[in-house]
Amino acid sequence: MEKKYSSASELLHCGDSVQTLKVSTEAMPLYATTAFTWKTLSEAEATYQRVEQGYDYTYIRTCNPNRDALSEVLTFLEHGEKSQIFSSGMGAISSTLLTLVHPGDHIIYSNCCYGETLDIIRELLTGYGVETSCVDFNDNQNILNAVRPNTKMIYTETVANPAIGLADIPTLAKIAHENGALLVVDNTFTTPIAYKPLDHGADLVINSLTKFINGHSDAIAGSVTGPKDMINKIYHVGMFLGTPSTPMDSWLVLRGVKTIELRLPKQMANAAKLAAALEKDPHVEKVMHPSLESHPRHKLALEMFGSNDRMGAMMSIVLPEDVKKMDDFMSRLHLSHYAPTLGGIRTTFQNPCTSSHRHNSDAERRAAGITPGMIRISVGCEDADDLIADFTQALKAFD
Ligand SMILES: Cc1ncc(COP(=O)(O)O)c(C=O)c1O
C-alpha cells in the first residue's frame, strides 16, 4: 500500500504482500480464510468459471484448498473418482442420504450401525416420507427379502459399530445392482488400508475422518468418495446444508492421514493379538473380532481382508453386567481410557449403551447384539504385550 492511511486502516492490509510471494512449501499451508479476493469483475468472473471446472477458490463454504488436498488423499486411498470432505462423519452421511434418497424411495439399512446413523434414517428420512427396512446384515437372505420395487439404497458399515458384524460387500453390491439400487458403505471402522469397498462393487464409500484416518484425536471431519457425477450432486447439497469441513480440520486430518500406512498395520496386528488373548481370559464372556474363528463370518473376513492381522483395529468384548466391577475394571486400566471416540493412536474403549448407542432403545440395541456389558475397544499403537498385560490385570476386578 503506497498511500498513507490511518494506522487502523493500514493494519488491516499489513502482510498482504506475502501473498504475492511465489513459494513452494514442504507442508500444506493452512488456508484459514473465508474468501479469496480479486481486483476486477473480470477476475472474479474468470475465477468462478474456473471453480466450476476444477480447482480455484472463492468462498470458504463452497471451496477451500485444504479440503481439496484432503479430498485427493481420500480419492487415492479409497480408489474412487472424486471425494468431498465434510464437517464430520455425520455431515457426510446426512448430506449423502439427503441427496440420494427421496420421498417414496426405500432404503434397506443394517440394524448394527453407528447410533446416530440409525437415528438419522429412522427420525429424519422416515419424516420425509422415505420407506425404511432395518435388517440384520449378518444373513444376506434378510437383505434379499427386504428388497422392494422402490429400493434405492442399501446402507451398511463394512465392520459394524459396535458388534463387529461383517457386511458381505461383494454380495450386497450384486443384490443392490440387480435391483437398481446403490450400495453405500461406511468404512470408518475398517479404513481403506484394510478394505476398499469401491473395489468390490460399492457405489459410494463414507468415512468419519475423525477416527483412524486422522488418527490423532484432535479434529473432526468426514468424507464421501465415489463417481464424479454422484459426488458433485452430494457436494451441492452439502454446500446448501453448510456441511463442508473447516480449513483447520481438513489441514489437521491431512497431516494425520500421512502416517496411516505406519499406524494401521500395527493397530490391526495389535487388535488380533489382544482379541486372541482376551478370548482365553475366563473373566470375558465374549470377544468379537473378525480374526477369531469364533466370529460368525471369520471365513468371509479371510476372503475380504486376506489375513488375521489386517482385519481392522476395532474389537468388542462382553463383560459380566456388574456395574461396580466394570467400574473397577475400567479404573484399573493404565494404558487406555473410556473415551467416546475411536481411531486414535492410543487405545481407548467405550460402553455403547452409555455412549454411541445411548439414544437407541434397549430392544433395538439387543437386536443388534449390544448388551450393557459390552465394551468396544479401539486398539492403538502401544506394544501388544503391554496392552495384553494391562487388560489381563484389570480383568482381575471380576475375581
Ligand atoms: C461408524 C461411524 N460412522 C460415522 C460416525 C460419525 O462420525 P463423526 O463423529 O465424525 O460425525 C461414527 C462416530 O463414531 C462412527 O463410529
PDBQT file of the ligand as one rigid body, heavy atoms in Angstrom, charges set to zero:
ROOT
HETATM    1  C1  LIG A 401     -19.002 -45.952  12.048  1.00  0.00    +0.000 C 
HETATM    2  C2  LIG A 401     -19.201 -44.496  12.286  1.00  0.00    +0.000 A 
HETATM    3  N1  LIG A 401     -19.686 -43.729  11.296  1.00  0.00    +0.000 NA
HETATM    4  C3  LIG A 401     -19.889 -42.404  11.462  1.00  0.00    +0.000 A 
HETATM    5  C4  LIG A 401     -19.617 -41.792  12.664  1.00  0.00    +0.000 A 
HETATM    6  C5  LIG A 401     -19.859 -40.310  12.824  1.00  0.00    +0.000 C 
HETATM    7  O1  LIG A 401     -18.643 -39.640  12.737  1.00  0.00    +0.000 OA
HETATM    8  P1  LIG A 401     -18.457 -38.142  13.281  1.00  0.00    +0.000 P 
HETATM    9  O2  LIG A 401     -18.435 -38.210  14.770  1.00  0.00    +0.000 OA
HETATM   10  O3  LIG A 401     -17.189 -37.707  12.661  1.00  0.00    +0.000 OA
HETATM   11  O4  LIG A 401     -19.637 -37.371  12.803  1.00  0.00    +0.000 OA
HETATM   12  C6  LIG A 401     -19.106 -42.544  13.719  1.00  0.00    +0.000 A 
HETATM   13  C7  LIG A 401     -18.810 -41.907  15.009  1.00  0.00    +0.000 C 
HETATM   14  O5  LIG A 401     -18.376 -42.533  15.953  1.00  0.00    +0.000 OA
HETATM   15  C8  LIG A 401     -18.886 -43.927  13.534  1.00  0.00    +0.000 A 
HETATM   16  O6  LIG A 401     -18.424 -44.714  14.514  1.00  0.00    +0.000 OA
ENDROOT
TORSDOF 0
